[in-house]
Amino acid sequence: MSKYVGPVEFPCEITLGRGLEGAITNVTKIGAVNGVEGKLIYRGYDIKTLCDHSNYEEVAYLLIYGNLPTQSEMSAFSAELKREGEMPAPIMRMIEGLPRDAHPMNALQAAVAAAGCFDKEGWEVTKHTSDPAAALEIERKVGIRILARTRSFASAIARAQMGKDLLQPNPDLGFTANYLYMMSGEVPDETMCEVMDVCLILQADHGMNASTFTSMVVHSSLADMYSTMAAAIGSLRGPLHGGANEAALNDFMSIGGPDKAAAWVEQRFAQGKKIIGFGHRVYKALDPRAVVLKQYAEKLCREKGFGDLYDTVETVERETLKRMEAAGKKIYPNVDYYSGLVYHALGFPTQLFPVIFAVARTAGWLARVLEYLPENRIFRPRAVYDGASDLKYVPMGER
Ligand SMILES: CC(C)(COP(=O)(O)OP(=O)(O)OC[C@H]1O[C@@H](n2cnc3c(N)ncnc32)[C@H](O)[C@@H]1OP(=O)(O)O)[C@@H](O)C(=O)NCCC(=O)NCCS
């Protein structure tokens, strides 16, 4: 039996916890989290191997198509991402018209949903017809368009919030370099692209997390791909999920230095508050993504003059781990503990962190909904009713 997934025959017997803990949505070949050993694989490849040898475009292809591309497949996919990354003019105007202090995740969700109104191919999807293979092709094409555009919208939102003119993608640059270029207006150097690629790879897919489940639920009603992705962005926004990188950095910045970190952790525990960036539903070992990001965080923070902040974060980690160990809890830093620090050192405003996560995760959302489409059955769990019954209606004036 695989250590990632056991054979599942539906219906099957499972033990459920709150928050659908233990529930199984479907059988997948896309990726798996091994929470006991602290491993993450995409299509059979260890995440560390992909970070060392690949880039985000190639990993997106791998997730969506199921295999590493040949040179010509990669060239065609890159060309498609370039072509599809152009933003429709009305959406650019819409982004410019949003309040500058709006949360970028709300803006991104609005931009993706609004872009669906301009893409007839997107909402006239033929999956209702008798040709499922053609429907799958169209869904994939529209999904790749959304992936490219989400990246462009993310950059445009950042730029609009800085009060700068929006930029369309530079046709000479790849997906990741364009993400950075469209935000700053400058062609990024190779090192910056490499770090960004690693961050995007690490967040591209992660089992049946809340936003991925959201995408599956929405798409299972045969809703269009724009509605699906916009809903997933909404699900990712909260501090228990993709918003944790932003919340964690805000906490770290408020501590006031490494010498205050131990007292901060003590107070946090005394107040019964969580340490954002710690804990995970599945990992009961170190999150392998945090292991990679910690190295980048330290290197970048020391290079860019944020050594004190890094030391603060490491002290919080050490103090928290001590307490977790004493309490017998297997709770460790997750991806969001160090990702925010990397983005901060790269110069991103804190509010943008969850948006970077959303850009990365779009590939995972797309891969998962496409995989489920041929065997689609609408998601429909139950709630247990524990309320009153047989109440008599009392007219308003008599209440
Ligand atoms: C990720 C998370 C939402 C998983 O939630 P979950 O599987 O429902 O786990 P729970 O919140 O029920 O936590 C289980 C136990 O671990 C503790 N715990 C979990 N995360 C903790 C954290 N970050 N700090 C302190 N204690 C934590 C809980 O207090 C609880 O303890 P108890 O059993 O004594 O009551 C949760 O760990 C969390 O809120 N972490 C902080 C937010 C975060 O970093 N999110 C990004 C995830 S990638």
The ligand as a MOL file (V3000), in Angstrom:
LIG
                    3D

  0  0  0     0  0            999 V3000
M  V30 BEGIN CTAB
M  V30 COUNTS 48 50 0 0 0
M  V30 BEGIN ATOM
M  V30 1 C -3.7100 25.3140 10.3780 0
M  V30 2 C -4.8220 25.1640 11.4030 0
M  V30 3 C -5.9990 26.0400 10.9460 0
M  V30 4 C -5.2400 23.6950 11.4610 0
M  V30 5 O -6.3710 23.6470 12.2350 0
M  V30 6 P -6.9940 22.3070 12.8520 0
M  V30 7 O -6.5080 21.1340 12.1260 0
M  V30 8 O -8.4580 22.5400 12.9060 0
M  V30 9 O -6.3480 22.2420 14.2680 0
M  V30 10 P -6.9300 22.8930 15.5930 0
M  V30 11 O -7.0720 24.3710 15.4160 0
M  V30 12 O -8.1330 22.1260 16.0120 0
M  V30 13 O -5.7430 22.6030 16.6020 0
M  V30 14 C -5.5000 21.3590 17.2280 0
M  V30 15 C -4.7500 21.6100 18.5300 0
M  V30 16 O -3.4980 22.2210 18.2280 0
M  V30 17 C -3.4110 23.5380 18.7810 0
M  V30 18 N -2.8460 24.4270 17.7650 0
M  V30 19 C -3.0470 24.3150 16.4210 0
M  V30 20 N -2.4070 25.3100 15.7970 0
M  V30 21 C -1.8180 26.0470 16.7530 0
M  V30 22 C -1.0350 27.2010 16.6920 0
M  V30 23 N -0.7570 27.8010 15.5280 0
M  V30 24 N -0.5790 27.7330 17.8440 0
M  V30 25 C -0.8810 27.1430 19.0160 0
M  V30 26 N -1.6310 26.0280 19.1290 0
M  V30 27 C -2.1000 25.4980 18.0040 0
M  V30 28 C -4.8510 23.9410 19.0780 0
M  V30 29 O -4.9070 24.8870 20.1110 0
M  V30 30 C -5.4540 22.6100 19.4460 0
M  V30 31 O -5.0450 22.3030 20.7610 0
M  V30 32 P -6.0520 21.5050 21.7540 0
M  V30 33 O -6.2270 20.1650 21.0990 0
M  V30 34 O -5.2780 21.4740 23.0310 0
M  V30 35 O -7.2940 22.3110 21.8020 0
M  V30 36 C -4.3270 25.6150 12.8140 0
M  V30 37 O -3.1700 24.8820 13.1520 0
M  V30 38 C -4.0960 27.0940 12.8980 0
M  V30 39 O -5.0240 27.8500 13.1750 0
M  V30 40 N -2.8150 27.5400 12.6820 0
M  V30 41 C -2.5220 28.9380 12.6310 0
M  V30 42 C -2.9300 29.5250 11.2730 0
M  V30 43 C -2.0020 29.0750 10.1790 0
M  V30 44 O -0.7920 29.1140 10.3090 0
M  V30 45 N -2.5950 28.6920 9.0460 0
M  V30 46 C -1.8460 28.3050 7.8410 0
M  V30 47 C -1.9750 26.8500 7.5510 0
M  V30 48 S -0.9510 26.3730 6.2060 0
M  V30 END ATOM
M  V30 BEGIN BOND
M  V30 1 1 1 2
M  V30 2 1 2 3
M  V30 3 1 2 4
M  V30 4 1 2 36
M  V30 5 1 4 5
M  V30 6 1 5 6
M  V30 7 2 6 7
M  V30 8 1 6 8
M  V30 9 1 6 9
M  V30 10 1 9 10
M  V30 11 2 10 11
M  V30 12 1 10 12
M  V30 13 1 10 13
M  V30 14 1 13 14
M  V30 15 1 14 15
M  V30 16 1 15 16
M  V30 17 1 15 30
M  V30 18 1 16 17
M  V30 19 1 17 18
M  V30 20 1 17 28
M  V30 21 1 18 19
M  V30 22 1 18 27
M  V30 23 2 19 20
M  V30 24 1 20 21
M  V30 25 1 21 22
M  V30 26 2 21 27
M  V30 27 1 22 23
M  V30 28 2 22 24
M  V30 29 1 24 25
M  V30 30 2 25 26
M  V30 31 1 26 27
M  V30 32 1 28 29
M  V30 33 1 28 30
M  V30 34 1 30 31
M  V30 35 1 31 32
M  V30 36 2 32 33
M  V30 37 1 32 34
M  V30 38 1 32 35
M  V30 39 1 36 37
M  V30 40 1 36 38
M  V30 41 2 38 39
M  V30 42 1 38 40
M  V30 43 1 40 41
M  V30 44 1 41 42
M  V30 45 1 42 43
M  V30 46 2 43 44
M  V30 47 1 43 45
M  V30 48 1 45 46
M  V30 49 1 46 47
M  V30 50 1 47 48
M  V30 END BOND
M  V30 END CTAB
M  END
